[in-house]
């Protein structure tokens, strides 16, 4: 699989804070990849549990980010990545065994794509609720923010980008604001500099439904999204957005 005519390498970045059990499952899933990542970078964001020990046990590179917040932790990991492609999971993501190979193949097949994302299938909830919750949430997120971003926005638990794309926006993303929706912020910055985002509805990973089941989880996410858009005057600068890369139109994902 090639990127720009050379064999592609991939770094996987995982920010974590006090989520050792989920991280264990995530890293075990990465251990089973048919295409093993070149490097796995776990960014410990001030954990008080044994998240760091779990990372080291799986052979991951362990970094520490003292500034609390996913934006700072994720950006620290992206900065440290050394590979052609920078992939991102959250600690509660469980990718299928072909996740890295599919991502790498997608970038090799389309040199115009700078970033790629897919949906998540919520776990640990009854199947009928899971199906309803999954379809509703992804419609709100992917379709709801498409017009604000200028493309289908990236989803932090399941995204990948060329390292060159990250390097172009690394100095401008809002990494020091813990209230920022880091994946939405990253999406807007990439589109503003003409980078092309793609969405694959079949690039599915399992994710925890914990944030949505918490009584204030959805309200918190909505506040963060609104805050992020306010930082960008409501979305992309008029006329600045490049047309999105050709992709299949996203529909309701198939929950696992």
C-alpha positions as CSV (number, residue, x, y, z in Angstrom):
1,X,0.0,0.0,0.0
2,X,1.5,3.3,-1.0
3,X,1.1,6.9,-0.2
4,X,2.8,9.3,-2.7
5,X,4.5,6.4,-4.3
6,X,6.1,5.0,-1.2
7,X,5.0,2.4,1.3
8,X,2.8,4.1,3.8
9,X,3.5,3.9,7.5
10,X,0.9,4.7,10.2
11,X,1.0,6.1,13.7
12,X,-2.0,5.6,16.0
13,X,-2.6,8.2,18.6
14,X,-4.8,7.5,21.7
15,X,-5.4,10.2,24.4
16,X,-6.4,8.7,27.7
17,X,-7.3,9.9,31.2
18,X,-8.3,7.4,33.9
19,X,-9.6,4.8,31.5
20,X,-7.2,1.8,31.9
21,X,-9.8,-0.9,31.3
22,X,-11.1,0.6,28.1
23,X,-7.5,1.3,26.9
24,X,-6.6,-2.4,27.5
25,X,-9.4,-3.4,25.1
26,X,-8.4,-0.8,22.6
27,X,-4.7,-1.7,22.5
28,X,-5.6,-5.4,22.4
29,X,-7.6,-4.7,19.3
30,X,-4.6,-2.9,17.8
31,X,-2.5,-5.9,18.6
32,X,-4.8,-8.0,16.4
33,X,-4.6,-5.7,13.3
34,X,-3.9,-7.5,10.0
35,X,-1.6,-4.5,9.3
36,X,0.2,-3.7,12.5
37,X,0.7,0.1,13.1
38,X,4.2,1.3,12.8
39,X,3.8,3.0,16.2
40,X,1.1,3.4,18.8
41,X,1.3,6.6,20.9
42,X,-0.7,6.8,24.1
43,X,-0.9,10.3,25.6
44,X,-1.6,10.1,29.3
45,X,-3.6,13.2,30.3
46,X,-3.0,13.1,34.1
47,X,-4.4,9.7,34.9
48,X,-4.5,8.5,38.5
49,X,-5.1,4.9,37.5
50,X,-2.7,2.5,35.7
51,X,-3.4,3.7,32.1
52,X,0.3,4.4,31.6
53,X,1.2,0.9,32.7
54,X,-1.3,-0.6,30.3
55,X,0.2,1.4,27.4
56,X,3.7,0.2,28.2
57,X,2.6,-3.4,28.6
58,X,1.4,-3.3,25.0
59,X,4.6,-1.8,23.7
60,X,3.1,1.7,23.1
61,X,5.1,4.9,23.2
62,X,3.8,6.7,26.4
63,X,3.7,10.5,26.5
64,X,2.4,12.7,29.2
65,X,0.3,15.9,28.7
66,X,-0.2,17.8,32.0
67,X,-2.7,20.3,30.5
68,X,-6.0,18.6,31.0
69,X,-8.2,18.3,28.0
70,X,-8.6,16.2,24.9
71,X,-7.4,19.0,22.5
72,X,-4.1,19.3,24.3
73,X,-3.6,15.6,24.6
74,X,-4.5,14.7,21.1
75,X,-2.4,17.5,19.6
76,X,0.6,16.3,21.7
77,X,0.2,12.9,20.2
78,X,-0.1,14.2,16.6
79,X,3.0,16.3,17.1
80,X,5.0,13.3,18.1
81,X,3.8,11.0,15.3
82,X,6.5,10.2,12.8
83,X,4.6,8.2,10.1
84,X,3.0,9.2,6.8
85,X,-0.5,8.7,8.2
86,X,-1.7,9.7,11.7
87,X,-4.6,7.7,12.9
88,X,-6.7,8.5,16.0
89,X,-8.7,6.4,18.3
90,X,-10.1,7.2,21.8
91,X,-9.4,4.9,24.7
92,X,-12.9,3.4,24.4
93,X,-12.6,2.7,20.7
94,X,-12.4,-0.9,19.5
95,X,-11.4,-1.1,15.9
96,X,-12.0,-4.2,13.8
97,X,-9.0,-6.2,12.7
98,X,-8.8,-4.7,9.3
99,X,-9.1,-1.0,10.4
100,X,-5.5,0.1,9.8
101,X,-5.3,-1.8,6.5
102,X,-8.5,-0.2,5.2
103,X,-7.4,3.2,6.2
104,X,-4.0,2.9,4.6
105,X,-5.6,1.5,1.4
106,X,-8.1,4.4,1.2
107,X,-5.3,6.9,1.2
108,X,-3.3,5.0,-1.3
109,X,-6.3,4.7,-3.6
110,X,-7.0,8.5,-3.6
111,X,-4.1,10.9,-3.3
112,X,-6.6,13.8,-3.1
113,X,-7.9,12.8,0.3
114,X,-6.1,14.4,3.2
115,X,-8.2,13.1,6.1
116,X,-10.7,10.3,6.5
117,X,-13.3,9.4,9.1
118,X,-16.0,6.9,9.7
119,X,-18.8,6.4,12.3
120,X,-18.9,4.5,15.5
121,X,-21.2,1.8,16.7
122,X,-22.3,2.3,20.3
123,X,-21.8,-0.7,22.6
124,X,-23.1,-1.9,26.0
125,X,-26.7,-0.8,25.3
126,X,-29.7,-3.0,24.2
127,X,-29.7,-3.5,20.4
128,X,-32.9,-1.6,19.6
129,X,-31.7,1.4,21.6
130,X,-28.2,1.0,20.1
131,X,-29.6,1.2,16.6
132,X,-31.8,4.2,17.3
133,X,-29.1,6.0,19.3
134,X,-26.4,5.3,16.7
135,X,-28.5,6.5,13.7
136,X,-29.7,9.6,15.4
137,X,-26.4,10.7,16.8
138,X,-24.4,10.2,13.6
139,X,-27.1,12.0,11.6
140,X,-26.9,15.0,13.9
141,X,-23.1,15.1,14.0
142,X,-22.1,14.2,10.4
143,X,-25.0,15.8,8.5
144,X,-25.7,18.5,11.0
145,X,-22.2,20.0,10.9
146,X,-21.5,19.4,7.2
147,X,-22.7,22.9,6.2
148,X,-20.7,24.5,9.1
149,X,-17.5,22.7,8.2
150,X,-17.7,22.6,4.5
151,X,-17.3,18.8,4.5
152,X,-18.4,15.8,6.7
153,X,-16.6,16.5,10.0
154,X,-14.0,14.2,11.4
155,X,-14.9,12.0,14.4
156,X,-12.2,11.8,17.0
157,X,-12.7,8.1,17.9
158,X,-12.2,7.1,14.3
159,X,-10.1,9.3,12.1
160,X,-6.9,9.4,10.0
161,X,-5.0,12.2,8.3
162,X,-1.8,12.7,6.4
163,X,0.9,14.0,8.7
164,X,1.5,16.8,6.3
165,X,-2.0,17.9,6.8
166,X,-1.6,18.0,10.5
167,X,1.7,19.9,10.2
168,X,-0.1,22.6,8.2
169,X,-2.7,23.3,10.9
170,X,-0.8,22.3,14.1
171,X,0.0,25.9,15.1
172,X,-3.5,27.1,14.6
173,X,-5.8,24.5,16.2
174,X,-7.2,25.4,19.6
175,X,-5.2,22.9,21.6
176,X,-5.2,25.0,24.8
177,X,-8.9,25.2,25.3
178,X,-10.4,22.2,27.0
179,X,-13.9,23.2,26.0
180,X,-13.2,22.8,22.3
181,X,-14.6,19.9,20.4
182,X,-11.1,18.9,19.1
183,X,-12.3,16.8,16.1
184,X,-14.7,19.5,15.0
185,X,-12.0,22.2,15.4
186,X,-9.5,20.1,13.5
187,X,-12.0,19.6,10.7
188,X,-12.7,23.3,10.3
189,X,-9.0,24.2,10.2
190,X,-8.2,21.5,7.6
191,X,-11.0,22.7,5.3
192,X,-10.0,26.3,5.7
193,X,-6.5,25.6,4.3
194,X,-7.9,23.6,1.4
195,X,-7.4,20.1,2.7
196,X,-9.9,17.5,1.6
197,X,-11.9,15.4,4.1
198,X,-13.6,12.1,3.2
199,X,-16.2,10.0,4.9
200,X,-16.6,6.2,4.7
201,X,-19.8,5.0,6.3
202,X,-18.5,1.5,6.4
203,X,-15.2,2.4,8.2
204,X,-16.8,1.5,11.5
205,X,-15.4,1.1,15.0
206,X,-17.1,0.2,18.3
207,X,-17.3,3.0,20.8
208,X,-18.7,3.3,24.3
209,X,-22.1,4.9,24.7
210,X,-21.2,6.2,28.2
211,X,-21.0,9.9,27.3
212,X,-24.5,9.8,25.7
213,X,-26.1,7.8,28.5
214,X,-24.8,10.2,31.2
215,X,-27.7,12.6,32.2
216,X,-25.6,15.7,31.2
217,X,-23.5,14.0,28.5
218,X,-25.4,15.3,25.5
219,X,-25.8,18.8,26.9
220,X,-22.0,19.0,27.6
221,X,-21.3,17.9,24.0
222,X,-23.7,20.5,22.6
223,X,-22.0,23.2,24.6
224,X,-18.6,22.2,23.4
225,X,-19.8,22.1,19.8
226,X,-21.4,25.6,20.1
227,X,-18.2,27.0,21.8
228,X,-16.1,25.5,19.0
229,X,-18.2,27.0,16.3
230,X,-18.2,30.4,18.0
231,X,-14.4,30.4,17.9
232,X,-14.8,30.1,14.1
233,X,-17.6,32.7,13.7
234,X,-20.1,29.9,13.3
235,X,-18.1,27.7,10.9
236,X,-15.7,27.9,8.0
237,X,-14.9,31.4,6.6
238,X,-17.1,32.0,3.6
239,X,-15.3,31.1,0.4
240,X,-12.5,29.4,2.3
241,X,-13.8,25.9,2.1
242,X,-12.4,23.5,-0.5
243,X,-15.0,21.2,-2.0
244,X,-15.2,17.9,-0.1
245,X,-13.5,14.9,-1.6
246,X,-15.7,12.5,-3.6
247,X,-17.2,10.0,-1.2
248,X,-20.3,7.9,-0.8
249,X,-23.0,10.0,0.7
250,X,-23.2,9.1,4.4
251,X,-26.3,7.3,5.7
252,X,-27.2,5.6,8.9
253,X,-24.3,3.4,9.9
254,X,-24.8,-0.3,10.5
255,X,-24.4,-0.9,14.3
256,X,-22.5,-4.0,15.3
